[in-house]
């Protein structure tokens, strides 16, 4: 393990590895990433892998758009399998008001060069032929959306960063942080200390515990999220083309092809925080207990839209934690009052956002400012008035209102 580096990134999920990769792309190769377990062993390991461009604001639109550009070519660049599939995605509208929302998003997306359109119910059915169109007013179609293997994509980013000269220290927990009299950081780890100029907190589920080491309260909260894989479906097995993913914000759920079956993830209103007082350091690659009663009504609504699922069995149900902030937006940038200490946390759409947050935070670190406006994600938007009770309440609200 190196004892000195210019930058130390704490956390080996897809976001930390993306930042490591992008720092090397900007010429900073004296960088190291420290991970307490295996890469991807937190929320990345449990992610469904969806990568979509839908978002109501311009900042996140740019992050998502860049992520897709990156992932589409990452396997060819690195030789490491990422599982990327361009499928396109449909966002359904069952009310005129929802279509009005889509018209707003369409104008914003076209201004940013995002390939999308509004389509009628028949066009939507041609892209997802297994759904009923009853009650459907129309849909929004993002053409270049897709999905990837989260672990494979993370490993590809890590591989490319290593080849460029970056180092990664796995199974090595950071135990404390000290700001030295000379202005450097001393990162205390289980395998020894690392002296560095800049520290980045990309700790994911543990980002709040990392922030506490420097006396900062980070308003993040793990919220449970289920996704369900149905048993193999003959209709999916005989498909010759990719199937667009499907979302209905008024249920709400996402649904996409996974192998010879379909994978669904609901966003239930009766959501639940997990380990609100801090995730144990030794937690890694584990499912949380399933609460089928909490999600069953959403699965039943989905079956009304996709009737062939009524006779399908369930292959598995997975429940895992996703980190939310009080407004559902990432915490990205320098931490106020703590010199040369950056935050990359609260990425509840981690796979979709990872390419963009890595690129633009790398610019912020190397060049002094990002090439796009990231002020809406600046962690300084939450001041000392932000309490744990506020974070818990608002993180639940952010999850409920995700769609």
N, C-alpha and C positions, 0 to 999 in steps of 0.2 A: 504493500500500500504506500502511496506517495505521502510524504510528510509536508509538502508544500504544493500549492496550486494558486492560480489566479482567481478562479471561481470554484466554489464547492456548492453543488446542488444536492439538497437533502430530499430523497424520495425517488424511487425507481419505477413509478407508474408511467403511463404513456405521456403525461405532461412533462415530467422531469426529463425523460429521454428525448422528447421533442426539443426541449430547450438545449440540452446537451448537443444534439445534432445541429441545431441552428447556430449555436455559438461557434462550432467548428466551421460552418459554412461562411461565417463572417471573419474567419481567420484566427479565432481564439481557440487554440488547441491545448493550452495549459489549464485544462478544466477537468474536474473529477466529480463523479456522482457517487453518493453514498446511500446504500439501501439496506434496511435492517433485515430483510429476508431475501427472497428471490425477486427479480424484476417482475412487475405486474401483479404481485401477490395481494394487493389491496382491492380497490374498486375496479381497477382495470381488468382483473381476472374474472370478475363477475359480470362485466358489461355485455350488452347484446350486440354491440358493434355497429349500430346504425350510424350513418353519416348523412345528414340532411342539411339543406340550405335554408329551410324555413326558419325565420326569426323576424320579429317585428321591428328590430332596430338596425341601423346601418352598420354600427360597429361589429356586432356579432355576424352580420351578413358577410362582412369582409373576412372575418376569421374562418367561417364555415367554407366559404368559397375557396380560400387558399388551402384548407385542409384537403378538400377533394382534389385540387390540382396536385398537391403533394402525393397523396395516396395512390393516385392513378399511375404515377411513374416510379413509385418507391421500390417495387419489386424488381423492376428492370435495373434500377440504379444499384441496388444492394445485393441482388441475387438471393434474397431471403423472402420466402413466401409470406405474403400479407393477406391472402384471401380476398383481395379487393374484387368486388362485383359492381358494375354500373347497372342499376336496375330502374332508376327513376322512382319517383314517389308521388302518391296521390294524397291530397288532403281534402276530405269530403266536406261538403256544405249541405246542410238540411234546412237552412233558413236563408231568406234574402239578406238578412243582416250579416250573416257569415260571408256571403259572396261579396258584400260591400267591403268587408275587411280584406278579402283576398284582392280586390281591385286596388286597394291602397298598397298592399304588399307587392303586388305586381309592378306598380309604377316605381316603387323603390328598388326592386330587384332589377328591373330593366335598366335603370339608371346606373346600377353597379355592374352591368354586364352578365347577370345571372340568367341562364337559359331556363325560362319557365313560361307557362301560359295558363289561361283559364279555359276549361273544357266543359262540355255538357255531359249529362249522365250516360248517354250512349258511348261517347268517347272514353269516359272513365271505365265503363264495363269492358271495353275492348282491351284496356290495359290490365284490368283485374277481372277476368271473366267469371270468377266464382262468386261474385257478390250480387245481391239483389239491389236494384236501383230505386225501390219504392221509397218515397219521401225525399229523394235526392234532388237538390236544385242544381248542383254542378260540383266542380272540384278544381283545385289548383294542382298543376302538374309541374314538378321540378324534374327536369330531364336527366341531369347528371348525378342525382343522388344515388347512394348505394350503401353497401355495407362491407365490413372487413373483419378479419380475425384480429381482435384487440391485442392478444399476446403476440401474434406473428408480426403485426405492424410495429409494436413496441420493440421487439427484438431487431427488426430491420433498422429502425432509427438508432438503436444502441450499437448495432454492428457498424453502420456507417460512421458514427461518431468515434468509435474505437479505431477504425481504420485511419481516421484523420488525426489521431493522436490523443484523443480524450481517454480517460481511465474511468473504470467503474469498480467500486468496492462493494460486493454483495455480502449478505449475512453479517452486517457490521452496523449496529445501531448507534446513532448519534445520542450521546448521553447528556451533553451540555454544550453551551456556547459562551465564549468569553471574548469581550472586546478589549484588546490590549492597549497599553498606554501609547504605543507607537501607531495605533490606528488600524492595525490588522485584526482579523478574526482568528481565534483559535477554536477549531471545531474538535470537540472531545468525542472520540468514538471508542467502541469496545476494543478496537485493534490499535489504538494510538491516536495522537493528536495530528491535526492538519492545520497548518498556518495558511491563511489565504487573505486576499484583498476583499472579496465579495462573497456573501452567502445568499443562496436562494432557497426559500422555504417552499418546496414542492411536495410537502408531506402528505397530501391527500387527506385520508381519514385522521391522520395524526398531525395535521398542519397546526391545529390549535395548540397542541402540546409542544410543538417546536417553537411557536411564537411565544409561549409562556416562558421559555428559557431566556428570552431577552426582555421580559417584562411587558409583553404586548398581549392584549386580549383580542383574539381573532374570532369574529362572529361566524363560525361555521357549525353545522349540525348534521350528523348522519341521519338520513331518513331511509326507512326500509322501502325497497322496490322489488316487486315480483315480476318475473317473466316466465311464461308457460310454453312448453313445447308439446305439440300434439304428436300422436303416433303417426307413422308414415301414412301418407294419403296417396291412393292410386292416381288421383287427378293431378297431383303435383309430380309424381314420379314420371308420368308420361309427357310432361311439358318439354317442348323442344327449345323454348326461349326463356329468358329471364322474366320474372314476374315483378311488376312494380310493387313497392311497399305501400301499405294502406294506413291512413290515420283518420280518425273521426274525433275532432276536438270536443264534440258535444256528448261523448260517452264517458270518458275518452280512452283511446287505446292506440297502440301502434301494432301493426301486423306485417310480417314479412316472411318470405320463403327462407327456410333453413334446411338444407339437405333435401329430403323428399317430404318435408312436412312444412308446417307454419308455426312461427314463433310469435306470441302476443305478449305485450306488456301493458297493463292498465295503470292509470294514475288515479288512485282511489281518493275520495274526499276524506275518508276516515283513515288518514295516513298516520304513521307512527314513527317517532324518533327512536334511535337505537344508541345505547351507550352515550347518553346526552352529557355525562360528566367526564367523558374522555375514553377513547377506545384503548383497550389494553395493548401494550407494546407487542405481545406475542401472538396477537390475532393475525392470521394470514390464511388465505385460500380456503375459507370455510363458508358454507351456507348458513344463513340464519333460519330459525324455525319458520315453517310455512304457515300462513294464516289464510286458508282457502275461503273461509266465510267472508273475509274482508274483501275479496276480489271476485267472488262468484257472480255477483250481479253484473259486473262488467263483462265477464266471459259470456254470460247469457245474452246480453245486448249485442255482443260481437256475433254470436251465432245467428241472431236475427238478420244480420247484414250478410254473413257468409254461412248459408244454411248447411253446407256439407260438413261443417264442424260439429253439428248436433249429434252425429253418430261416431265421431272420432274419440278415441281414447287419449289419455294424457301420458306422454312419455316421461316427462319430469316437470316439476315446478321448482324454480329457483328463487330464493329471496336473499337479497344482498343490500348492503348500505351504499347510498349515494350521498355525497356531501353537498348540502345546500347552504346558501347565505340568506340573510333576511329579505333580499330583493330578488333572489334567484339568479344573480349575476356573479361572474367570477371576481376574485380579488387579485388584481394583476398590477404590479408595479412596485416602486420603492415604498418602504414602510416609514411613515412619518416619525421623526425623532430618533431613528435608529440608522446610523450611517452605513451605507453599502450593504444594506439588508433588504432583499427583495422578496415579494410574495407572489406565488403562483398557486392559488388555492381556490376552493369553492367551485370547481368546474363540474357542475352537475350533468352537463352534456360533454363529458370528458373526451370521448373518442372524436366526436364531431368538432370540438374546439381545439384539440391538441395541436394540430398542425399550425393553426393561426396563433395561438397563445405562445407557442415556442418561437415562432418567427419574430413576432413583434416585441416580445419581452427581450429576446436576444438583441434586437436593434436598440431597445431602450438602454440595455446594459452597455453595449459596445459603443454606440454612437451618441448616447446621451438623451435621445428621444426616439420614439417609434415613428414610422413613416405614416401612420394613420392615427386618428384621434381615439385614444383609449381612456379618456377622462371618465367615461361612464363606468369603467371597471376599476378605477383607482381605489385601492383599499382605504385611502384617506377620507372617503365619503362616509365612513362610519367612525364617529368620534368617541370620546370617553363616555358619552351618554348611552352607548350601546351596551346593554346588560345581557346576561345569560337568559333571563326571562323573556326579554324582547327577541333575542335570537331564536329561542325555541318556538315562540308563537309565530313569528314571521317566517321562519323556515318551513313550518307546517303549511302556512298559507301559500308560500311560493310553490311548494309541491302540488297542493290542491289546484292551483291556478296555472300549472305548467302549460296546459294547452289553451 
